[in-house]
Amino acid sequence: MTKKLKGIISALTTWFSMRKQGRNFACRADFEAWQAVKVQTWADNHARQVPFYKNIPHGTPLADYPVINKSDLMADFSSFNRHGITSQQGWEAFDGDRAIGPYHLGASTGTSGNRGLFVISDEERYLWLGAMLGKLLPDIWRRRERIALILPLHTRLYDATNDTKWLKLGFFDLSAGLGNQLEDLCDLNPTIIVAPPRALRWLAQNAANRLNPQKIYSAAEVLDPVDAALIEAHWPGRLGQIYMATEGIMATTCSQGTIHLAEDVMHFDLEPVGGGLVSPIISDFRRTSQIMCRYRMNDLLRMSDRPCACGSPFRSVDEIVGRQDDCFTFPSKACEQLVTPDILRNAILDADRSITDFRLLQRENCDIELTLNQDCSDAAVTSAEKSLIDQFSRLGISPNLKTYRATLGFSSSEKLRRVKSERHICHGSPS
């Protein structure tokens, strides 16, 4: 049996188990019992095989494993993968053919200024493919799908897709500019488009009459309501979300439009950070080449306590709010006071319906800079300023607010972060 055939069989097996996974449990408690066995088996037989965890006794509960972050991982990369690949070797491979023997190297885009590496095997590439297809295309046998993947960074992770006869994947490098690739995208005539919200918004405004995808997935950035509304106005009922990162598949939208954590792939500890928000600590119990165990993410989630009509036992996410790095911080007696991106975003967008884009920046000295579109009316500018000042006032904050007008066009060179802070924060409680 060839490696490719073995990989395809592995992908199909994973696809079948993923599409049925949520239906196999009578209740949440049954699922948690299943997950606990999977996690403990993985921790004992795989996590403990890498140097960082080798001295942890067999049978140690996952909750007793240390919590790590990206800095810990990158400071001693070889201690977290089974093949002894150092970060230097990884970056050298990434800058070359992105492979070391049978292992493939990928990297994050470095939104927070600190890029992260990952290493996967061929087998894991196909497992990833099967997991994604099981969640996004449970009825894949009904027709051949053409997927347009529009992202700023290509990795070998995606290439496994084209090894199957049911799928055709076209990768479009976001950094090369969408306008330069529009003809190729239209020639592919994708049935599915996966892209960041800024790219989907650009396509909706510039090519909606030339593209007729059956499903659209927002990925790699926070989906703001203003972008969702514009995208859905051009392609009604087709927008879903994929929450994924270098660290793996985090969550996907179900048939009812609810975002569910991928708890059949990852274990999530949800750490409360205040303001009704949580930050995930993840353990990917299906990865064995590089161990991601009790890894603290920098994301902010607002969870839901409502049951979903799809019947999934997996927890639901009301909103992917943003990153802790994007919280605004202000000095206080105890610790710096945090204001989360969603509060600031809503204050601006709710101020005037004509506002469809903005940038809000906190400088190191706590000054706030609001930039609105060049054609924004005086009334809308005034409303946005008042709404922000009122919001800050309710929190007992009186920052220096400066407002500008500029052309806020599509950028292919960096992730869209409408709310951004330049300040280094201590992680207190968000408002």
HUFEN-V858781 format. One record per backbone hydrogen bond with DSSP energy under -1.0 kcal/mol. CO is the residue of the C=O (numbers start at 1). NH is the residue of the N-H. Records with the same first field share a line. If there is no record, write none. Layout:
CO->NH / NH
This chain:
2->6
3->7
4->8
5->9
6->10
7->11
8->12
9->13
10->14
11->15
12->16
13->17
14->18
15->19
20->23
21->24
27->31
28->32
29->33
30->34
31->35
32->36
33->37
34->38
35->39
36->40
37->41
38->42
39->43
40->44
41->45
42->46 / 47
43->48
46->49
47->50
50->53
53->56
57->60
61->64
62->65
68->296
69->73
70->74
71->75
76->79
77->80
79->52
80->291
81->84
86->90
87->91
88->92
89->93
90->94
91->95
93->96 / 98
98->105
100->103
103->100
104->120
106->118
110->113
116->108
118->106
120->104
121->125
122->126
123->127
124->128
125->129
126->130
127->131
128->132
129->133
130->134
131->135
132->136
133->137
137->140
139->142
145->168
146->191 / 192
147->170
148->194
149->172
151->174
155->158
158->161
159->162
160->163
161->164
166->145
168->147
170->149
172->151
173->176
174->177
178->181
181->185
182->186
183->187
184->188
185->189
191->214 / 215
192->148
193->217
194->150
195->219
196->200
197->201
198->202
199->203
200->204
201->205
202->206
203->207
207->210
215->193
216->240
217->195
218->242
224->228
225->229
226->230
227->231
228->232
229->233
231->235
235->238
238->216
240->218
241->253
243->250 / 251
245->248
248->245
250->262
251->243
252->260
254->257
258->254
259->317
260->252
261->263
262->265 / 266
267->283
269->281
271->279
273->430
274->277
277->273
278->301
279->271
280->297
281->269
282->295
283->267 / 285
284->287
289->82
292->284
294->68
295->282
298->324
300->321 / 322
301->278
302->318 / 319
308->311
315->261
316->304
319->302
322->300
323->326
324->327
328->339
330->337
337->330
338->431
339->328
340->344
341->345
342->346
343->347
344->348
345->349
346->350
352->355
359->371
360->420
361->369
362->422
363->366
367->363
368->402
369->361
370->404
371->359
372->406
373->376
377->381
378->382
379->383
380->384
381->385
382->386
383->387
384->388
385->389
386->390
387->391
388->392
389->393
390->394
392->397
393->396
400->368
402->370
404->372
406->374
407->409
418->360
420->362
426->428
429->338
